């Protein structure tokens, strides 16, 4: 499940991911938020917080997410990923040089720093 985060810096969108992310999350939550943000800016700043019970993507949702990401590949200016140390944290660290956005990984205790980095 994706839950939008309010009160973010201008040009930023954010979500808390809990459980398994579904195609409905992307179609009903992520994509509309992204499209609305792109009405006012060319590049979006993303805060993505992996909740303690985040378990990745349901079958088919990862492919759906990849297709969405390829369409919006250049629409991200900054991505702040927040999680505990673990496989998702390591995966984001590994991909930092593969996307045309600045990517920073923060721990759960650094959410304020992640927001400040997005604002800068």
Biopython code that builds the backbone (N, CA, C, O; Angstrom):
import numpy as np
from Bio.PDB.StructureBuilder import StructureBuilder

atoms = [
    (1, "UNK", "N", (0.837, -1.174, 0.000)),
    (1, "UNK", "CA", (0.000, 0.000, 0.000)),
    (1, "UNK", "C", (0.887, 1.244, 0.000)),
    (1, "UNK", "O", (1.867, 1.322, 0.741)),
    (2, "UNK", "N", (0.537, 2.192, -0.824)),
    (2, "UNK", "CA", (1.229, 3.481, -0.845)),
    (2, "UNK", "C", (0.351, 4.535, -0.194)),
    (2, "UNK", "O", (-0.828, 4.666, -0.525)),
    (3, "UNK", "N", (0.928, 5.279, 0.727)),
    (3, "UNK", "CA", (0.222, 6.374, 1.384)),
    (3, "UNK", "C", (0.962, 7.665, 1.068)),
    (3, "UNK", "O", (2.151, 7.782, 1.366)),
    (4, "UNK", "N", (0.267, 8.652, 0.462)),
    (4, "UNK", "CA", (0.940, 9.924, 0.153)),
    (4, "UNK", "C", (1.399, 10.638, 1.420)),
    (4, "UNK", "O", (0.788, 10.514, 2.481)),
    (5, "UNK", "N", (2.490, 11.387, 1.283)),
    (5, "UNK", "CA", (3.034, 12.199, 2.367)),
    (5, "UNK", "C", (2.736, 13.655, 2.047)),
    (5, "UNK", "O", (3.026, 14.126, 0.948)),
    (6, "UNK", "N", (2.162, 14.360, 2.997)),
    (6, "UNK", "CA", (1.842, 15.781, 2.822)),
    (6, "UNK", "C", (2.970, 16.650, 3.362)),
    (6, "UNK", "O", (3.913, 16.160, 3.984)),
    (7, "UNK", "N", (2.851, 17.965, 3.106)),
    (7, "UNK", "CA", (3.762, 18.980, 3.650)),
    (7, "UNK", "C", (5.218, 18.745, 3.261)),
    (7, "UNK", "O", (6.114, 18.749, 4.106)),
    (8, "UNK", "N", (5.429, 18.543, 1.976)),
    (8, "UNK", "CA", (6.783, 18.368, 1.461)),
    (8, "UNK", "C", (7.244, 19.645, 0.780)),
    (8, "UNK", "O", (6.422, 20.508, 0.473)),
    (9, "UNK", "N", (8.534, 19.780, 0.539)),
    (9, "UNK", "CA", (9.041, 20.974, -0.157)),
    (9, "UNK", "C", (8.395, 21.131, -1.537)),
    (9, "UNK", "O", (7.913, 20.161, -2.122)),
    (10, "UNK", "N", (8.391, 22.343, -2.038)),
    (10, "UNK", "CA", (7.839, 22.624, -3.357)),
    (10, "UNK", "C", (8.486, 21.726, -4.399)),
    (10, "UNK", "O", (9.706, 21.563, -4.420)),
    (11, "UNK", "N", (7.662, 21.146, -5.263)),
    (11, "UNK", "CA", (8.159, 20.278, -6.317)),
    (11, "UNK", "C", (8.399, 18.852, -5.884)),
    (11, "UNK", "O", (8.873, 18.034, -6.672)),
    (12, "UNK", "N", (8.075, 18.539, -4.628)),
    (12, "UNK", "CA", (8.320, 17.186, -4.115)),
    (12, "UNK", "C", (7.013, 16.441, -3.908)),
    (12, "UNK", "O", (5.994, 17.023, -3.536)),
    (13, "UNK", "N", (7.067, 15.143, -4.157)),
    (13, "UNK", "CA", (5.968, 14.240, -3.832)),
    (13, "UNK", "C", (6.561, 13.143, -2.957)),
    (13, "UNK", "O", (7.768, 12.900, -2.994)),
    (14, "UNK", "N", (5.720, 12.484, -2.175)),
    (14, "UNK", "CA", (6.263, 11.455, -1.312)),
    (14, "UNK", "C", (5.231, 10.412, -0.950)),
    (14, "UNK", "O", (4.024, 10.653, -0.978)),
    (15, "UNK", "N", (5.754, 9.231, -0.606)),
    (15, "UNK", "CA", (4.904, 8.099, -0.269)),
    (15, "UNK", "C", (5.566, 7.257, 0.804)),
    (15, "UNK", "O", (6.791, 7.157, 0.875)),
    (16, "UNK", "N", (4.726, 6.650, 1.641)),
    (16, "UNK", "CA", (5.171, 5.608, 2.545)),
    (16, "UNK", "C", (4.666, 4.296, 1.955)),
    (16, "UNK", "O", (3.478, 4.152, 1.668)),
    (17, "UNK", "N", (5.573, 3.344, 1.776)),
    (17, "UNK", "CA", (5.222, 2.034, 1.231)),
    (17, "UNK", "C", (5.130, 1.032, 2.366)),
    (17, "UNK", "O", (6.078, 0.859, 3.131)),
    (18, "UNK", "N", (3.989, 0.375, 2.473)),
    (18, "UNK", "CA", (3.776, -0.660, 3.488)),
    (18, "UNK", "C", (3.256, -1.923, 2.821)),
    (18, "UNK", "O", (2.560, -1.864, 1.807)),
    (19, "UNK", "N", (3.601, -3.058, 3.398)),
    (19, "UNK", "CA", (3.145, -4.324, 2.837)),
    (19, "UNK", "C", (3.696, -4.518, 1.438)),
    (19, "UNK", "O", (4.851, -4.195, 1.160)),
    (20, "UNK", "N", (2.862, -5.046, 0.567)),
    (20, "UNK", "CA", (3.252, -5.240, -0.841)),
    (20, "UNK", "C", (2.576, -4.174, -1.692)),
    (20, "UNK", "O", (1.396, -3.872, -1.515)),
    (21, "UNK", "N", (3.344, -3.615, -2.614)),
    (21, "UNK", "CA", (2.819, -2.606, -3.532)),
    (21, "UNK", "C", (2.130, -3.331, -4.685)),
    (21, "UNK", "O", (2.656, -4.303, -5.226)),
    (22, "UNK", "N", (0.950, -2.843, -5.049)),
    (22, "UNK", "CA", (0.162, -3.454, -6.114)),
    (22, "UNK", "C", (0.086, -2.526, -7.318)),
    (22, "UNK", "O", (0.447, -1.352, -7.237)),
    (23, "UNK", "N", (-0.383, -3.065, -8.426)),
    (23, "UNK", "CA", (-0.625, -2.229, -9.612)),
    (23, "UNK", "C", (-1.656, -1.158, -9.300)),
    (23, "UNK", "O", (-1.580, -0.049, -9.829)),
    (24, "UNK", "N", (-2.622, -1.481, -8.442)),
    (24, "UNK", "CA", (-3.625, -0.486, -8.049)),
    (24, "UNK", "C", (-2.982, 0.688, -7.325)),
    (24, "UNK", "O", (-3.418, 1.827, -7.488)),
    (25, "UNK", "N", (-1.946, 0.423, -6.523)),
    (25, "UNK", "CA", (-1.226, 1.507, -5.844)),
    (25, "UNK", "C", (-0.605, 2.440, -6.875)),
    (25, "UNK", "O", (-0.696, 3.662, -6.757)),
    (26, "UNK", "N", (0.022, 1.856, -7.878)),
    (26, "UNK", "CA", (0.674, 2.689, -8.882)),
    (26, "UNK", "C", (-0.357, 3.466, -9.682)),
    (26, "UNK", "O", (-0.220, 4.675, -9.868)),
    (27, "UNK", "N", (-1.394, 2.774, -10.158)),
    (27, "UNK", "CA", (-2.412, 3.434, -10.985)),
    (27, "UNK", "C", (-3.260, 4.425, -10.197)),
    (27, "UNK", "O", (-3.614, 5.486, -10.711)),
    (28, "UNK", "N", (-3.586, 4.087, -8.954)),
    (28, "UNK", "CA", (-4.511, 4.906, -8.187)),
    (28, "UNK", "C", (-3.885, 5.934, -7.270)),
    (28, "UNK", "O", (-4.554, 6.878, -6.850)),
    (29, "UNK", "N", (-2.598, 5.765, -6.951)),
    (29, "UNK", "CA", (-1.944, 6.668, -5.996)),
    (29, "UNK", "C", (-0.719, 7.337, -6.622)),
    (29, "UNK", "O", (-0.665, 8.561, -6.740)),
    (30, "UNK", "N", (0.249, 6.535, -7.017)),
    (30, "UNK", "CA", (1.521, 7.090, -7.482)),
    (30, "UNK", "C", (1.376, 7.871, -8.782)),
    (30, "UNK", "O", (1.791, 9.026, -8.870)),
    (31, "UNK", "N", (0.790, 7.240, -9.782)),
    (31, "UNK", "CA", (0.717, 7.884, -11.104)),
    (31, "UNK", "C", (-0.095, 9.184, -11.095)),
    (31, "UNK", "O", (0.363, 10.169, -11.673)),
    (32, "UNK", "N", (-1.270, 9.237, -10.472)),
    (32, "UNK", "CA", (-1.995, 10.509, -10.441)),
    (32, "UNK", "C", (-1.225, 11.619, -9.718)),
    (32, "UNK", "O", (-1.262, 12.777, -10.134)),
    (33, "UNK", "N", (-0.529, 11.261, -8.639)),
    (33, "UNK", "CA", (0.268, 12.248, -7.907)),
    (33, "UNK", "C", (1.412, 12.752, -8.772)),
    (33, "UNK", "O", (1.683, 13.952, -8.816)),
    (34, "UNK", "N", (2.077, 11.840, -9.456)),
    (34, "UNK", "CA", (3.178, 12.207, -10.349)),
    (34, "UNK", "C", (2.688, 13.100, -11.482)),
    (34, "UNK", "O", (3.301, 14.126, -11.776)),
    (35, "UNK", "N", (1.596, 12.717, -12.113)),
    (35, "UNK", "CA", (1.070, 13.508, -13.229)),
    (35, "UNK", "C", (0.642, 14.903, -12.789)),
    (35, "UNK", "O", (0.850, 15.873, -13.519)),
    (36, "UNK", "N", (0.052, 15.013, -11.612)),
    (36, "UNK", "CA", (-0.335, 16.325, -11.089)),
    (36, "UNK", "C", (0.897, 17.189, -10.849)),
    (36, "UNK", "O", (0.893, 18.378, -11.165)),
    (37, "UNK", "N", (1.944, 16.601, -10.294)),
    (37, "UNK", "CA", (3.184, 17.342, -10.040)),
    (37, "UNK", "C", (3.810, 17.810, -11.353)),
    (37, "UNK", "O", (4.348, 18.915, -11.426)),
    (38, "UNK", "N", (3.744, 16.980, -12.379)),
    (38, "UNK", "CA", (4.345, 17.338, -13.672)),
    (38, "UNK", "C", (3.582, 18.448, -14.396)),
    (38, "UNK", "O", (4.073, 18.990, -15.387)),
    (39, "UNK", "N", (2.401, 18.785, -13.915)),
    (39, "UNK", "CA", (1.667, 19.929, -14.471)),
    (39, "UNK", "C", (2.335, 21.244, -14.087)),
    (39, "UNK", "O", (2.157, 22.252, -14.771)),
    (40, "UNK", "N", (3.106, 21.242, -12.993)),
    (40, "UNK", "CA", (3.697, 22.484, -12.501)),
    (40, "UNK", "C", (5.227, 22.492, -12.533)),
    (40, "UNK", "O", (5.842, 23.527, -12.279)),
    (41, "UNK", "N", (5.843, 21.357, -12.841)),
    (41, "UNK", "CA", (7.297, 21.287, -12.881)),
    (41, "UNK", "C", (7.729, 20.235, -13.898)),
    (41, "UNK", "O", (6.986, 19.295, -14.181)),
    (42, "UNK", "N", (8.925, 20.394, -14.441)),
    (42, "UNK", "CA", (9.424, 19.424, -15.415)),
    (42, "UNK", "C", (10.052, 18.207, -14.743)),
    (42, "UNK", "O", (10.046, 17.108, -15.299)),
    (43, "UNK", "N", (10.592, 18.412, -13.549)),
    (43, "UNK", "CA", (11.262, 17.321, -12.841)),
    (43, "UNK", "C", (10.797, 17.310, -11.395)),
    (43, "UNK", "O", (10.732, 18.348, -10.736)),
    (44, "UNK", "N", (10.481, 16.132, -10.923)),
    (44, "UNK", "CA", (9.895, 15.937, -9.606)),
    (44, "UNK", "C", (10.956, 15.442, -8.620)),
    (44, "UNK", "O", (11.882, 14.718, -8.987)),
    (45, "UNK", "N", (10.798, 15.846, -7.386)),
    (45, "UNK", "CA", (11.633, 15.351, -6.285)),
    (45, "UNK", "C", (10.779, 14.345, -5.512)),
    (45, "UNK", "O", (9.655, 14.649, -5.113)),
    (46, "UNK", "N", (11.320, 13.155, -5.308)),
    (46, "UNK", "CA", (10.553, 12.065, -4.707)),
    (46, "UNK", "C", (11.121, 11.654, -3.360)),
    (46, "UNK", "O", (12.321, 11.417, -3.222)),
    (47, "UNK", "N", (10.234, 11.573, -2.362)),
    (47, "UNK", "CA", (10.563, 10.989, -1.061)),
    (47, "UNK", "C", (9.824, 9.659, -0.984)),
    (47, "UNK", "O", (8.594, 9.625, -1.029)),
    (48, "UNK", "N", (10.569, 8.568, -0.868)),
    (48, "UNK", "CA", (9.988, 7.229, -0.817)),
    (48, "UNK", "C", (10.452, 6.581, 0.482)),
    (48, "UNK", "O", (11.636, 6.295, 0.660)),
    (49, "UNK", "N", (9.506, 6.355, 1.380)),
    (49, "UNK", "CA", (9.825, 5.764, 2.676)),
    (49, "UNK", "C", (9.327, 4.323, 2.691)),
    (49, "UNK", "O", (8.128, 4.066, 2.591)),
    (50, "UNK", "N", (10.255, 3.401, 2.816)),
    (50, "UNK", "CA", (9.897, 1.989, 2.945)),
    (50, "UNK", "C", (9.513, 1.739, 4.392)),
    (50, "UNK", "O", (10.365, 1.775, 5.280)),
    (51, "UNK", "N", (8.238, 1.486, 4.633)),
    (51, "UNK", "CA", (7.763, 1.219, 5.984)),
    (51, "UNK", "C", (8.392, -0.057, 6.538)),
    (51, "UNK", "O", (8.940, -0.871, 5.795)),
    (52, "UNK", "N", (8.302, -0.209, 7.842)),
    (52, "UNK", "CA", (8.918, -1.376, 8.482)),
    (52, "UNK", "C", (8.375, -2.689, 7.937)),
    (52, "UNK", "O", (9.075, -3.701, 7.947)),
    (53, "UNK", "N", (7.133, -2.683, 7.462)),
    (53, "UNK", "CA", (6.547, -3.924, 6.939)),
    (53, "UNK", "C", (6.539, -3.967, 5.408)),
    (53, "UNK", "O", (5.841, -4.792, 4.819)),
    (54, "UNK", "N", (7.303, -3.093, 4.763)),
    (54, "UNK", "CA", (7.388, -3.095, 3.290)),
    (54, "UNK", "C", (7.952, -4.431, 2.827)),
    (54, "UNK", "O", (8.997, -4.874, 3.303)),
    (55, "UNK", "N", (7.244, -5.072, 1.888)),
    (55, "UNK", "CA", (7.636, -6.397, 1.410)),
    (55, "UNK", "C", (7.843, -6.440, -0.096)),
    (55, "UNK", "O", (7.873, -7.522, -0.683)),
    (56, "UNK", "N", (7.988, -5.273, -0.735)),
    (56, "UNK", "CA", (8.231, -5.255, -2.169)),
    (56, "UNK", "C", (6.942, -5.135, -2.960)),
    (56, "UNK", "O", (5.991, -4.475, -2.539)),
    (57, "UNK", "N", (6.929, -5.789, -4.118)),
    (57, "UNK", "CA", (5.833, -5.638, -5.071)),
    (57, "UNK", "C", (5.125, -6.965, -5.311)),
    (57, "UNK", "O", (5.757, -8.021, -5.359)),
    (58, "UNK", "N", (3.805, -6.896, -5.461)),
    (58, "UNK", "CA", (3.054, -8.091, -5.820)),
    (58, "UNK", "C", (3.436, -8.529, -7.225)),
    (58, "UNK", "O", (3.961, -7.747, -8.017)),
    (59, "UNK", "N", (3.163, -9.788, -7.516)),
    (59, "UNK", "CA", (3.440, -10.337, -8.850)),
    (59, "UNK", "C", (2.797, -9.436, -9.915)),
    (59, "UNK", "O", (1.608, -9.129, -9.837)),
    (60, "UNK", "N", (3.566, -9.029, -10.877)),
    (60, "UNK", "CA", (3.067, -8.175, -11.953)),
    (60, "UNK", "C", (3.237, -6.692, -11.672)),
    (60, "UNK", "O", (3.366, -5.898, -12.604)),
    (61, "UNK", "N", (3.240, -6.310, -10.409)),
    (61, "UNK", "CA", (3.358, -4.895, -10.062)),
    (61, "UNK", "C", (4.770, -4.374, -10.317)),
    (61, "UNK", "O", (4.935, -3.209, -10.678)),
    (62, "UNK", "N", (5.777, -5.202, -10.139)),
    (62, "UNK", "CA", (7.151, -4.766, -10.397)),
    (62, "UNK", "C", (7.341, -4.450, -11.874)),
    (62, "UNK", "O", (7.984, -3.458, -12.217)),
    (63, "UNK", "N", (6.788, -5.285, -12.753)),
    (63, "UNK", "CA", (6.853, -5.022, -14.195)),
    (63, "UNK", "C", (6.109, -3.736, -14.513)),
    (63, "UNK", "O", (6.601, -2.890, -15.259)),
    (64, "UNK", "N", (4.925, -3.595, -13.944)),
    (64, "UNK", "CA", (4.111, -2.399, -14.144)),
    (64, "UNK", "C", (4.873, -1.154, -13.700)),
    (64, "UNK", "O", (4.838, -0.123, -14.371)),
    (65, "UNK", "N", (5.559, -1.259, -12.572)),
    (65, "UNK", "CA", (6.360, -0.155, -12.043)),
    (65, "UNK", "C", (7.528, 0.168, -12.970)),
    (65, "UNK", "O", (7.862, 1.336, -13.166)),
    (66, "UNK", "N", (8.143, -0.858, -13.537)),
    (66, "UNK", "CA", (9.265, -0.647, -14.454)),
    (66, "UNK", "C", (8.813, 0.077, -15.718)),
    (66, "UNK", "O", (9.517, 0.960, -16.209)),
    (67, "UNK", "N", (7.664, -0.280, -16.242)),
    (67, "UNK", "CA", (7.126, 0.399, -17.425)),
    (67, "UNK", "C", (6.849, 1.861, -17.100)),
    (67, "UNK", "O", (7.202, 2.751, -17.873)),
    (68, "UNK", "N", (6.218, 2.107, -15.956)),
    (68, "UNK", "CA", (5.953, 3.475, -15.521)),
    (68, "UNK", "C", (7.256, 4.250, -15.372)),
    (68, "UNK", "O", (7.367, 5.388, -15.827)),
    (69, "UNK", "N", (8.243, 3.625, -14.732)),
    (69, "UNK", "CA", (9.541, 4.273, -14.523)),
    (69, "UNK", "C", (10.236, 4.606, -15.824)),
    (69, "UNK", "O", (10.885, 5.646, -15.928)),
    (70, "UNK", "N", (10.112, 3.742, -16.819)),
    (70, "UNK", "CA", (10.768, 4.019, -18.104)),
    (70, "UNK", "C", (10.111, 5.209, -18.804)),
    (70, "UNK", "O", (10.785, 5.963, -19.506)),
    (71, "UNK", "N", (8.816, 5.378, -18.618)),
    (71, "UNK", "CA", (8.130, 6.544, -19.203)),
    (71, "UNK", "C", (8.521, 7.836, -18.502)),
    (71, "UNK", "O", (8.531, 8.899, -19.123)),
    (72, "UNK", "N", (8.841, 7.757, -17.221)),
    (72, "UNK", "CA", (9.148, 8.948, -16.426)),
    (72, "UNK", "C", (10.614, 9.008, -16.023)),
    (72, "UNK", "O", (10.973, 9.726, -15.089)),
    (73, "UNK", "N", (11.447, 8.274, -16.704)),
    (73, "UNK", "CA", (12.864, 8.141, -16.371)),
    (73, "UNK", "C", (13.533, 9.493, -16.132)),
    (73, "UNK", "O", (14.285, 9.646, -15.169)),
    (74, "UNK", "N", (13.273, 10.462, -16.985)),
    (74, "UNK", "CA", (13.922, 11.771, -16.898)),
    (74, "UNK", "C", (13.127, 12.805, -16.102)),
    (74, "UNK", "O", (13.544, 13.957, -15.987)),
    (75, "UNK", "N", (12.002, 12.401, -15.563)),
    (75, "UNK", "CA", (11.152, 13.336, -14.826)),
    (75, "UNK", "C", (11.507, 13.453, -13.349)),
    (75, "UNK", "O", (10.872, 14.214, -12.619)),
    (76, "UNK", "N", (12.517, 12.707, -12.902)),
    (76, "UNK", "CA", (12.926, 12.792, -11.503)),
    (76, "UNK", "C", (14.202, 13.613, -11.389)),
    (76, "UNK", "O", (15.196, 13.337, -12.061)),
    (77, "UNK", "N", (14.159, 14.615, -10.538)),
    (77, "UNK", "CA", (15.340, 15.434, -10.260)),
    (77, "UNK", "C", (16.142, 14.834, -9.106)),
    (77, "UNK", "O", (17.360, 14.676, -9.190)),
    (78, "UNK", "N", (15.430, 14.505, -8.030)),
    (78, "UNK", "CA", (16.045, 13.918, -6.843)),
    (78, "UNK", "C", (15.139, 12.814, -6.319)),
    (78, "UNK", "O", (13.913, 12.901, -6.392)),
    (79, "UNK", "N", (15.777, 11.770, -5.788)),
    (79, "UNK", "CA", (15.034, 10.697, -5.139)),
    (79, "UNK", "C", (15.680, 10.454, -3.775)),
    (79, "UNK", "O", (16.857, 10.106, -3.683)),
    (80, "UNK", "N", (14.891, 10.645, -2.725)),
    (80, "UNK", "CA", (15.337, 10.346, -1.366)),
    (80, "UNK", "C", (14.628, 9.070, -0.943)),
    (80, "UNK", "O", (13.403, 9.034, -0.833)),
    (81, "UNK", "N", (15.409, 8.028, -0.707)),
    (81, "UNK", "CA", (14.864, 6.738, -0.315)),
    (81, "UNK", "C", (15.189, 6.513, 1.154)),
    (81, "UNK", "O", (16.349, 6.605, 1.557)),
    (82, "UNK", "N", (14.170, 6.219, 1.955)),
    (82, "UNK", "CA", (14.340, 6.040, 3.390)),
    (82, "UNK", "C", (13.975, 4.603, 3.748)),
    (82, "UNK", "O", (12.882, 4.130, 3.437)),
    (83, "UNK", "N", (14.905, 3.921, 4.402)),
    (83, "UNK", "CA", (14.624, 2.550, 4.839)),
    (83, "UNK", "C", (15.639, 2.120, 5.890)),
    (83, "UNK", "O", (16.663, 2.770, 6.097)),
    (84, "UNK", "N", (15.330, 1.018, 6.539)),
    (84, "UNK", "CA", (16.309, 0.372, 7.393)),
    (84, "UNK", "C", (17.300, -0.351, 6.493)),
    (84, "UNK", "O", (17.007, -0.617, 5.327)),
    (85, "UNK", "N", (18.464, -0.666, 7.029)),
    (85, "UNK", "CA", (19.434, -1.469, 6.287)),
    (85, "UNK", "C", (18.770, -2.799, 5.926)),
    (85, "UNK", "O", (18.094, -3.410, 6.754)),
    (86, "UNK", "N", (18.967, -3.232, 4.703)),
    (86, "UNK", "CA", (18.382, -4.490, 4.244)),
    (86, "UNK", "C", (18.421, -4.546, 2.730)),
    (86, "UNK", "O", (19.089, -3.729, 2.097)),
    (87, "UNK", "N", (17.715, -5.496, 2.142)),
    (87, "UNK", "CA", (17.816, -5.688, 0.694)),
    (87, "UNK", "C", (17.324, -4.492, -0.127)),
    (87, "UNK", "O", (17.914, -4.187, -1.164)),
    (88, "UNK", "N", (16.283, -3.822, 0.299)),
    (88, "UNK", "CA", (15.776, -2.685, -0.471)),
    (88, "UNK", "C", (16.757, -1.524, -0.387)),
    (88, "UNK", "O", (17.013, -0.843, -1.380)),
    (89, "UNK", "N", (17.297, -1.308, 0.786)),
    (89, "UNK", "CA", (18.303, -0.258, 0.995)),
    (89, "UNK", "C", (19.500, -0.506, 0.076)),
    (89, "UNK", "O", (19.957, 0.401, -0.619)),
    (90, "UNK", "N", (20.004, -1.744, 0.080)),
    (90, "UNK", "CA", (21.161, -2.080, -0.759)),
    (90, "UNK", "C", (20.839, -1.975, -2.244)),
    (90, "UNK", "O", (21.689, -1.552, -3.027)),
    (91, "UNK", "N", (19.632, -2.350, -2.644)),
    (91, "UNK", "CA", (19.252, -2.271, -4.056)),
    (91, "UNK", "C", (19.243, -0.824, -4.542)),
    (91, "UNK", "O", (19.693, -0.541, -5.653)),
    (92, "UNK", "N", (18.738, 0.087, -3.725)),
    (92, "UNK", "CA", (18.706, 1.498, -4.128)),
    (92, "UNK", "C", (20.120, 2.058, -4.184)),
    (92, "UNK", "O", (20.450, 2.811, -5.101)),
    (93, "UNK", "N", (20.950, 1.706, -3.228)),
    (93, "UNK", "CA", (22.353, 2.144, -3.258)),
    (93, "UNK", "C", (23.011, 1.659, -4.552)),
    (93, "UNK", "O", (23.755, 2.410, -5.182)),
    (94, "UNK", "N", (22.749, 0.433, -4.948)),
    (94, "UNK", "CA", (23.362, -0.138, -6.153)),
    (94, "UNK", "C", (22.907, 0.557, -7.424)),
    (94, "UNK", "O", (23.665, 0.611, -8.392)),
    (95, "UNK", "N", (21.688, 1.092, -7.451)),
    (95, "UNK", "CA", (21.178, 1.708, -8.679)),
    (95, "UNK", "C", (21.455, 3.203, -8.783)),
    (95, "UNK", "O", (21.086, 3.820, -9.782)),
    (96, "UNK", "N", (22.092, 3.802, -7.785)),
    (96, "UNK", "CA", (22.245, 5.254, -7.783)),
    (96, "UNK", "C", (22.905, 5.805, -9.039)),
    (96, "UNK", "O", (22.554, 6.904, -9.466)),
    (97, "UNK", "N", (23.825, 5.106, -9.633)),
    (97, "UNK", "CA", (24.472, 5.614, -10.839)),
    (97, "UNK", "C", (23.749, 5.273, -12.123)),
    (97, "UNK", "O", (24.205, 5.638, -13.206)),
    (98, "UNK", "N", (22.628, 4.577, -12.019)),
    (98, "UNK", "CA", (21.918, 4.109, -13.209)),
    (98, "UNK", "C", (20.733, 4.975, -13.607)),
    (98, "UNK", "O", (20.115, 4.735, -14.645)),
    (99, "UNK", "N", (20.413, 5.962, -12.813)),
    (99, "UNK", "CA", (19.278, 6.837, -13.123)),
    (99, "UNK", "C", (19.775, 8.278, -13.262)),
    (99, "UNK", "O", (20.750, 8.669, -12.620)),
    (100, "UNK", "N", (19.098, 9.062, -14.104)),
    (100, "UNK", "CA", (19.543, 10.445, -14.315)),
    (100, "UNK", "C", (19.050, 11.415, -13.248)),
    (100, "UNK", "O", (18.828, 12.593, -13.529)),
    (101, "UNK", "N", (18.880, 10.928, -12.043)),
    (101, "UNK", "CA", (18.454, 11.766, -10.917)),
    (101, "UNK", "C", (19.495, 11.619, -9.815)),
    (101, "UNK", "O", (20.217, 10.624, -9.752)),
    (102, "UNK", "N", (19.559, 12.617, -8.954)),
    (102, "UNK", "CA", (20.382, 12.490, -7.753)),
    (102, "UNK", "C", (19.630, 11.588, -6.793)),
    (102, "UNK", "O", (18.452, 11.818, -6.517)),
    (103, "UNK", "N", (20.295, 10.569, -6.284)),
    (103, "UNK", "CA", (19.664, 9.616, -5.377)),
    (103, "UNK", "C", (20.460, 9.585, -4.080)),
    (103, "UNK", "O", (21.683, 9.446, -4.086)),
    (104, "UNK", "N", (19.745, 9.718, -2.974)),
    (104, "UNK", "CA", (20.356, 9.605, -1.652)),
    (104, "UNK", "C", (19.532, 8.613, -0.843)),
    (104, "UNK", "O", (18.306, 8.578, -0.938)),
    (105, "UNK", "N", (20.223, 7.813, -0.053)),
    (105, "UNK", "CA", (19.559, 6.847, 0.804)),
    (105, "UNK", "C", (19.737, 7.297, 2.249)),
    (105, "UNK", "O", (20.839, 7.631, 2.682)),
    (106, "UNK", "N", (18.636, 7.297, 2.978)),
    (106, "UNK", "CA", (18.607, 7.751, 4.360)),
    (106, "UNK", "C", (18.044, 6.645, 5.237)),
    (106, "UNK", "O", (17.313, 5.776, 4.762)),
    (107, "UNK", "N", (18.387, 6.683, 6.516)),
    (107, "UNK", "CA", (17.794, 5.748, 7.463)),
    (107, "UNK", "C", (16.474, 6.336, 7.968)),
    (107, "UNK", "O", (16.164, 7.506, 7.746)),
    (108, "UNK", "N", (15.731, 5.504, 8.637)),
    (108, "UNK", "CA", (14.429, 5.931, 9.165)),
    (108, "UNK", "C", (14.551, 7.100, 10.147)),
    (108, "UNK", "O", (13.602, 7.864, 10.322)),
    (109, "UNK", "N", (15.710, 7.240, 10.784)),
    (109, "UNK", "CA", (15.936, 8.332, 11.741)),
    (109, "UNK", "C", (16.336, 9.627, 11.043)),
    (109, "UNK", "O", (16.532, 10.649, 11.702)),
    (110, "UNK", "N", (16.460, 9.597, 9.727)),
    (110, "UNK", "CA", (16.915, 10.763, 8.973)),
    (110, "UNK", "C", (15.840, 11.333, 8.042)),
    (110, "UNK", "O", (16.175, 11.934, 7.022)),
    (111, "UNK", "N", (14.590, 11.161, 8.364)),
    (111, "UNK", "CA", (13.524, 11.657, 7.492)),
    (111, "UNK", "C", (13.590, 13.173, 7.356)),
    (111, "UNK", "O", (13.384, 13.693, 6.259)),
    (112, "UNK", "N", (13.867, 13.888, 8.425)),
    (112, "UNK", "CA", (13.983, 15.347, 8.352)),
    (112, "UNK", "C", (15.126, 15.737, 7.415)),
    (112, "UNK", "O", (14.997, 16.686, 6.642)),
    (113, "UNK", "N", (16.235, 15.014, 7.481)),
    (113, "UNK", "CA", (17.372, 15.294, 6.603)),
    (113, "UNK", "C", (17.025, 14.994, 5.150)),
    (113, "UNK", "O", (17.445, 15.720, 4.249)),
    (114, "UNK", "N", (16.263, 13.934, 4.916)),
    (114, "UNK", "CA", (15.830, 13.602, 3.558)),
    (114, "UNK", "C", (14.973, 14.725, 2.974)),
    (114, "UNK", "O", (15.147, 15.112, 1.819)),
    (115, "UNK", "N", (14.052, 15.242, 3.778)),
    (115, "UNK", "CA", (13.200, 16.351, 3.323)),
    (115, "UNK", "C", (14.027, 17.596, 3.051)),
    (115, "UNK", "O", (13.789, 18.295, 2.067)),
    (116, "UNK", "N", (14.997, 17.880, 3.912)),
    (116, "UNK", "CA", (15.850, 19.044, 3.713)),
    (116, "UNK", "C", (16.692, 18.885, 2.442)),
    (116, "UNK", "O", (16.891, 19.852, 1.707)),
    (117, "UNK", "N", (17.180, 17.685, 2.185)),
    (117, "UNK", "CA", (17.963, 17.432, 0.972)),
    (117, "UNK", "C", (17.093, 17.650, -0.262)),
    (117, "UNK", "O", (17.550, 18.226, -1.250)),
    (118, "UNK", "N", (15.848, 17.195, -0.212)),
    (118, "UNK", "CA", (14.938, 17.415, -1.347)),
    (118, "UNK", "C", (14.677, 18.896, -1.577)),
    (118, "UNK", "O", (14.521, 19.330, -2.718)),
    (119, "UNK", "N", (14.629, 19.670, -0.505)),
    (119, "UNK", "CA", (14.342, 21.107, -0.623)),
    (119, "UNK", "C", (15.513, 21.885, -1.211)),
    (119, "UNK", "O", (15.315, 22.933, -1.825)),
    (120, "UNK", "N", (16.737, 21.377, -1.027)),
    (120, "UNK", "CA", (17.938, 22.085, -1.475)),
    (120, "UNK", "C", (18.224, 21.987, -2.938)),
    (120, "UNK", "O", (19.211, 22.549, -3.413)),
]
sb = StructureBuilder()
sb.init_structure("model")
sb.init_model(0)
sb.init_chain("A")
sb.init_seg("    ")
for serial, (resi, resn, name, xyz) in enumerate(atoms, 1):
    if name == "N":
        sb.init_residue(resn, " ", resi, " ")
    sb.init_atom(name, np.array(xyz, "f"), 0.0, 1.0, " ", f" {name:<3s}", serial, name[0])
structure = sb.get_structure()
